[in-house]
């Protein structure tokens, strides 16, 4: 990718090289797609598809940290899912290392990679020669890892790595936002369910709101069931759990 032209002292607009302008346009389009995504799954799907267009990779995937463990919501090929799941099962490999260290890892050639011999042999048997794993992070921690794969050795240039970092930053913010919105939606839904369940108890037993909530809370604690689930069962069956 060509260098940016020097910015002059006047107010004239800065001209971008054609390849830079194309990349900028792609990122602008990606930002719109991520903003319009309906949830986490749609967000990471947009990320991996963009990676195929903007980077020198043949396959891509995203693994997200969910309750301290990685999950794989989006890959461009089943092969990538297999690579991710194999590392997750064994607890070893660049994905695990990047998730832990929050540092980018570039494997220029799996045929000569010595740090993870079992992993190297596995991905090499699938035809993968180059791997670039980039952490998805926010100020609160690791969101996940974006993995880029190529069938060619030493496929990722310095520019590819730089673009991958920009993409990872976009993806990190978008995933965190989508998760937060999903959590808020679940919280609103839970409050609605609890309110409906309280209404049923108030009507059936003639208790006030405080007493109805106390009943739900007690059943939640006694049965080790989430308050939302207790409310849902009461609404569905008109009975409290045993």
C-alpha positions in Angstrom: 0.0 0.0 0.0 1.5 3.4 -1.0 2.4 6.0 1.6 0.1 8.9 2.2 1.1 12.1 0.4 2.6 14.7 2.7 0.0 17.2 4.0 0.8 20.7 2.8 0.5 23.9 4.8 -2.6 25.0 2.9 -6.2 23.8 3.4 -6.3 21.8 0.1 -7.7 18.3 0.5 -5.3 15.4 1.0 -5.2 13.1 -2.0 -5.1 9.3 -1.4 -3.5 6.8 -3.6 -6.0 4.7 -5.5 -5.4 1.6 -3.4 -5.7 3.6 -0.2 -8.9 5.2 -1.3 -10.3 1.8 -2.1 -9.4 0.5 1.3 -10.8 3.6 3.0 -14.1 3.1 1.0 -14.2 -0.5 2.1 -13.8 0.4 5.8 -16.5 3.0 5.5 -18.8 0.4 4.0 -17.9 -2.0 6.8 -18.6 0.6 9.4 -22.1 0.9 8.0 -22.6 -2.8 7.8 -21.5 -3.3 11.4 -23.8 -0.5 12.6 -26.7 -2.1 10.8 -26.0 -5.6 12.1 -28.8 -7.1 14.2 -26.6 -9.0 16.7 -23.3 -10.6 17.5 -23.6 -13.3 14.9 -24.3 -10.9 12.1 -21.5 -8.6 13.2 -18.8 -11.2 13.1 -20.1 -12.6 9.8 -19.6 -9.1 8.3 -16.1 -9.0 9.7 -14.9 -12.3 8.2 -16.5 -11.5 4.8 -14.7 -8.1 4.8 -11.4 -9.8 5.7 -11.7 -11.9 2.5 -12.1 -8.8 0.4 -9.5 -6.6 2.0 -6.7 -8.9 3.0 -4.5 -11.5 1.3 -6.2 -14.5 2.9 -8.2 -17.4 1.5 -10.1 -18.2 4.7 -11.0 -16.2 7.9 -12.8 -16.7 11.2 -13.6 -15.1 14.5 -13.5 -16.8 17.9 -15.2 -15.0 20.7 -14.4 -15.2 24.5 -17.6 -16.3 26.2 -17.5 -16.8 29.9 -13.8 -17.2 29.8 -13.9 -19.8 26.9 -13.7 -19.3 23.2 -16.7 -19.9 20.9 -16.7 -19.8 17.1 -19.7 -17.9 15.8 -18.4 -17.2 12.2 -15.9 -18.7 9.8 -15.7 -18.6 6.0 -15.0 -22.3 5.7 -15.7 -25.4 7.9 -11.9 -26.0 7.9 -11.4 -22.8 10.0 -14.0 -24.1 12.5 -12.1 -27.4 12.7 -8.8 -25.5 13.3 -10.3 -23.4 16.1 -12.1 -26.3 17.8 -9.0 -28.5 17.7 -7.1 -25.8 19.5 -9.9 -25.2 22.0 -10.1 -28.8 22.8 -6.4 -29.2 23.4 -5.9 -25.8 25.1 -2.9 -25.1 22.9 -2.0 -23.2 19.8 -1.8 -19.6 18.6 -5.5 -18.9 19.1 -5.2 -19.9 22.8 -2.0 -17.8 23.1 -3.5 -14.7 21.5 -6.7 -15.0 23.6 -4.4 -15.1 26.7 -1.7 -12.6 25.8 -3.7 -10.1 23.7 -0.7 -10.0 21.3 -0.9 -10.5 17.5 0.8 -13.7 16.2 2.0 -14.1 12.6 3.0 -17.6 11.5 4.8 -17.1 8.2 5.0 -20.8 7.3 3.4 -23.7 9.2 5.9 -26.0 7.5 8.7 -24.5 9.7 6.7 -23.3 12.8 8.2 -25.0 15.9 6.2 -23.4 18.8 3.1 -25.6 18.4 4.3 -28.7 16.5 1.0 -30.6 16.8 -1.0 -27.6 15.7 1.4 -26.9 12.9 1.2 -30.5 11.6 -2.6 -30.3 11.8 -3.1 -27.0 9.8 -0.3 -28.0 7.4 -2.2 -31.2 6.6 -5.2 -29.0 5.7 -3.1 -27.0 3.2 -2.7 -23.9 5.3 0.8 -22.3 5.2 0.3 -18.8 6.6 -1.7 -17.7 9.7 -2.3 -14.3 11.2 -4.2 -14.2 14.5 -5.2 -10.8 15.8 -6.8 -10.1 19.2 -10.1 -8.4 19.4 -9.8 -6.3 22.6 -11.5 -3.4 24.4 -10.6 -1.5 27.5 -12.3 -4.2 29.6 -10.4 -7.2 28.2 -10.2 -9.7 25.3 -13.4 -9.9 23.2 -12.0 -12.6 20.9 -9.6 -13.4 18.1 -9.7 -12.9 14.3 -7.9 -15.6 12.4 -6.7 -15.1 8.8 -5.4 -18.1 6.8 -3.6 -18.5 3.5 -2.5 -21.5 1.4 0.6 -19.6 0.5 3.7 -19.3 2.7 4.6 -15.8 4.0 1.4 -14.5 2.5 0.8 -11.5 4.9 2.7 -8.3 4.3 3.3 -5.5 6.7 0.3 -3.7 5.1 -1.9 -6.7 5.6 -1.0 -6.8 9.3 -1.7 -3.1 9.6 -5.1 -3.4 7.9 -5.9 -6.5 10.0 -5.3 -4.4 13.1 -7.7 -1.7 11.9 -10.3 -4.3 11.1 -9.8 -5.8 14.5 -10.4 -2.5 16.2 -13.7 -2.0 14.2 -14.7 -5.6 15.1 -13.9 -5.3 18.8 -16.1 -2.2 19.2 -18.9 -3.6 17.1 -18.9 -7.0 19.0 -18.8 -5.2 22.4 -21.7 -3.0 21.3 -23.7 -5.8 20.0 -23.2 -7.8 23.2 -24.2 -4.9 25.3 -27.3 -4.3 23.3 -28.2 -8.0 23.6 -27.7 -7.9 27.4 -29.9 -4.9 27.7 -32.6 -6.5 25.6 -32.5 -9.6 27.8 -32.7 -7.5 30.9 -35.7 -5.6 29.6 -37.3 -9.0 28.6 -36.6 -10.4 32.1 -38.2 -7.4 33.8 -41.3 -7.8 31.6 -41.6 -11.5 32.5 -41.1 -10.9 36.2 -43.8 -8.1 36.1 -46.3 -10.5 34.4 -45.5 -13.2 36.9 -46.0 -10.8 39.8 -49.3 -9.8 38.3 -50.5 -13.4 38.3 -49.5 -13.9 41.9 -51.2 -10.6 43.0 -54.4 -11.5 41.3 -54.5 -15.2 42.4 -53.5 -14.7 46.1 -54.4 -11.1 46.7 -50.9 -10.0 47.7 -49.2 -6.7 47.0 -46.3 -6.2 44.6 -43.6 -6.5 47.3 -45.0 -9.8 48.5 -45.4 -11.1 45.0 -41.7 -10.3 44.2 -40.6 -11.9 47.5 -42.4 -15.1 46.5 -40.7 -15.3 43.1 -37.3 -14.5 44.7 -37.8 -17.2 47.3 -38.7 -19.9 44.7 -35.7 -18.8 42.6 -33.3 -19.3 45.6 -34.9 -22.5 46.8 -34.8 -24.2 43.4 -31.5 -22.6 42.3 -33.3 -21.3 39.2 -32.9 -17.9 37.6 -35.6 -15.4 38.6 -36.4 -14.9 34.9 -37.0 -18.7 34.4 -39.2 -18.9 37.5 -41.3 -16.1 36.1 -41.5 -17.8 32.7 -42.6 -21.1 34.2 -45.3 -19.4 36.2 -46.6 -17.6 33.1 -46.5 -20.8 31.0 -48.0 -23.2 33.5 -49.7 -20.9 36.0 -47.8 -22.8 38.7 -44.7 -22.1 40.6 -41.8 -24.7 40.3 -41.7 -27.4 42.9 
